[in-house]
Amino acid sequence: MTQTPTPSFTIGRWTTAAAASLLVLVAWGGCEIRDEAIETASPRVVRLSAATSDSGSPAIEYVEGYEAGLRRATAEGRPMLVVFRAGWCRWCAEFAQGTLVDRRLVDLSRQFVCVLVDADRHADDCRQFAVKEFPTVIVASPSGVECRRWRGCPSADDLVSAMVGTLPTARVATVETDDSEALR
């Protein structure tokens, strides 16, 4: 004698099938780097809205896109601070609101070409640099040679130290700090 499945057994099967289907869809189309059409062909200078403090103090100004940043760094002979981020990344927002508003870092950033690479708008740049975690931060020479890389959120002290290390000695003296010992 064959038994027909009870409704609770059937519902359990459907729930399991739906959960498995959802898992496959998430794995197939989850958090990956995607290309997004770029509306402007010319390089833009941007500010992270989250990186402006309530007091209206200056924020880091970024060139959008690695190629535009590299052209500027090469032309001006300034090293680069490259921040790879994604709009959907919680850690990127925390990094912008925390570390990137440090006054020492903002002051020092004026001696660098700061480059913002958005994962959705510049997916090819992320692939070129094998960026798989956000934020990823790179300090590079004016010719684009990578000097230091962080996956995740580096501290302001670590960033300042690495950035000072890439500057010519004559420029280091112009860096203003809250604590003069912080850069030694």
C-alpha positions as CSV (number, residue, x, y, z in Angstrom):
1,M,0.0,0.0,0.0
2,T,1.4,3.4,-1.0
3,Q,1.1,6.2,1.3
4,T,0.6,9.7,0.0
5,P,2.9,12.2,1.6
6,T,1.4,14.3,4.3
7,P,1.1,18.1,3.7
8,S,3.9,18.9,6.2
9,F,6.3,16.5,4.5
10,T,5.5,18.1,1.1
11,I,5.9,21.6,2.5
12,G,9.2,20.6,4.0
13,R,10.4,19.3,0.5
14,W,9.4,22.6,-1.1
15,T,11.1,24.6,1.5
16,T,14.3,22.6,1.1
17,A,14.1,22.9,-2.7
18,A,13.4,26.7,-2.5
19,A,16.3,27.2,-0.1
20,A,18.7,25.1,-2.4
21,S,17.6,27.2,-5.4
22,L,18.1,30.4,-3.5
23,L,21.6,29.3,-2.5
24,V,22.5,28.4,-6.1
25,L,21.3,31.9,-7.3
26,V,23.2,33.7,-4.6
27,A,26.4,31.7,-5.3
28,W,26.0,32.3,-9.1
29,G,25.2,36.0,-8.9
30,G,26.5,37.0,-5.5
31,C,29.0,39.6,-4.5
32,E,31.3,39.8,-7.5
33,I,32.9,42.5,-9.4
34,R,30.5,43.7,-12.2
35,D,31.0,46.2,-15.0
36,E,28.8,49.3,-14.8
37,A,28.6,51.7,-17.6
38,I,30.6,54.8,-17.0
39,E,28.7,57.9,-17.9
40,T,31.6,60.3,-18.2
41,A,34.7,59.9,-20.4
42,S,36.8,62.6,-18.7
43,P,38.5,62.0,-15.3
44,R,36.5,63.4,-12.4
45,V,37.7,64.6,-9.0
46,V,35.4,63.2,-6.3
47,R,35.0,63.3,-2.6
48,L,33.6,60.5,-0.6
49,S,30.5,61.9,1.0
50,A,31.1,59.8,4.0
51,A,34.6,61.2,4.3
52,T,33.6,64.7,5.1
53,S,33.3,65.4,8.8
54,D,30.5,67.3,10.5
55,S,32.8,70.2,11.2
56,G,33.3,70.9,7.5
57,S,37.0,70.1,7.7
58,P,38.7,69.3,4.5
59,A,38.4,65.8,3.0
60,I,40.6,63.8,0.7
61,E,40.0,64.6,-2.9
62,Y,40.2,61.7,-5.3
63,V,40.7,61.2,-9.0
64,E,38.2,58.6,-10.2
65,G,39.7,55.6,-12.0
66,Y,43.2,54.1,-11.9
67,E,44.3,55.1,-15.4
68,A,43.3,58.8,-14.8
69,G,45.1,58.7,-11.5
70,L,48.2,57.2,-13.0
71,R,48.4,59.8,-15.7
72,R,48.1,62.6,-13.2
73,A,50.7,61.0,-10.8
74,T,53.2,60.5,-13.7
75,A,52.7,64.0,-15.0
76,E,53.0,65.6,-11.6
77,G,55.7,63.3,-10.1
78,R,53.6,62.5,-7.0
79,P,53.0,59.1,-5.5
80,M,49.6,57.6,-5.4
81,L,47.2,56.5,-2.7
82,V,44.7,54.1,-4.4
83,V,41.5,53.1,-2.6
84,F,39.5,50.2,-4.1
85,R,36.0,50.2,-2.7
86,A,32.4,49.2,-3.4
87,G,29.3,51.1,-2.7
88,W,27.6,48.1,-1.1
89,C,30.6,47.3,1.2
90,R,30.0,48.1,4.8
91,W,33.7,48.1,5.7
92,C,34.4,50.6,2.9
93,A,31.9,53.0,4.5
94,E,33.4,52.5,7.9
95,F,36.9,53.1,6.5
96,A,35.7,56.3,4.8
97,Q,34.1,57.6,8.0
98,G,36.9,56.6,10.3
99,T,40.4,56.3,9.0
100,L,40.1,58.6,5.9
101,V,39.0,61.6,8.0
102,D,42.1,61.5,10.2
103,R,43.6,65.0,9.9
104,R,47.2,63.8,9.4
105,L,46.1,61.6,6.6
106,V,44.0,64.4,5.0
107,D,47.0,66.8,5.2
108,L,49.4,64.3,3.8
109,S,47.0,63.4,1.0
110,R,47.7,66.7,-0.6
111,Q,51.2,65.5,-1.5
112,F,49.7,62.4,-3.3
113,V,47.4,61.7,-6.2
114,C,44.6,60.0,-4.4
115,V,42.7,57.6,-6.6
116,L,39.3,56.1,-6.0
117,V,38.5,52.9,-7.8
118,D,34.8,51.8,-7.5
119,A,34.4,48.1,-8.0
120,D,31.2,48.5,-10.0
121,R,32.4,51.3,-12.2
122,H,36.0,50.1,-12.7
123,A,35.8,46.4,-12.5
124,D,38.7,45.9,-15.0
125,D,41.0,47.9,-12.6
126,C,40.0,45.6,-9.8
127,R,40.7,42.5,-11.9
128,Q,44.1,44.0,-13.1
129,F,45.2,44.4,-9.5
130,A,43.6,41.1,-8.3
131,V,41.4,42.9,-5.8
132,K,39.0,40.5,-4.2
133,E,38.4,42.2,-0.8
134,F,37.2,45.6,0.0
135,P,38.5,48.0,0.9
136,T,41.9,47.4,-0.6
137,V,44.4,50.2,-0.3
138,I,47.6,50.6,-2.2
139,V,50.4,53.2,-1.8
140,A,52.3,53.4,-5.1
141,S,55.1,55.4,-6.7
142,P,54.4,58.1,-9.3
143,S,55.0,55.4,-12.0
144,G,52.5,53.0,-10.5
145,V,54.9,50.7,-8.8
146,E,53.2,49.2,-5.7
147,C,55.0,50.0,-2.5
148,R,52.5,48.8,0.1
149,R,49.1,47.0,0.0
150,W,46.4,46.4,2.6
151,R,43.4,44.2,2.3
152,G,40.8,45.5,4.7
153,C,41.0,48.7,6.7
154,P,44.5,49.9,7.6
155,S,44.9,52.2,10.5
156,A,45.6,55.9,10.0
157,D,49.0,55.4,11.6
158,D,49.9,52.6,9.2
159,L,48.8,54.6,6.2
160,V,50.6,57.7,7.3
161,S,53.8,55.7,7.9
162,A,53.7,54.1,4.5
163,M,52.8,57.3,2.7
164,V,55.7,59.2,4.4
165,G,58.0,56.4,3.3
166,T,57.2,57.0,-0.3
167,L,57.8,60.8,-0.2
168,P,61.2,62.3,-1.1
169,T,62.9,63.5,2.1
170,A,62.4,67.2,1.3
171,R,58.7,66.8,1.2
172,V,58.4,64.9,4.5
173,A,59.3,68.0,6.5
174,T,56.1,69.7,5.3
175,V,53.7,67.2,6.8
176,E,51.8,68.6,9.8
177,T,50.9,66.2,12.6
178,D,49.2,66.3,15.9
179,D,52.1,64.4,17.3
180,S,55.5,65.0,15.8
181,E,56.7,61.6,17.1
182,A,54.0,59.8,15.0
183,L,56.1,60.1,11.8
184,R,59.5,59.1,13.2
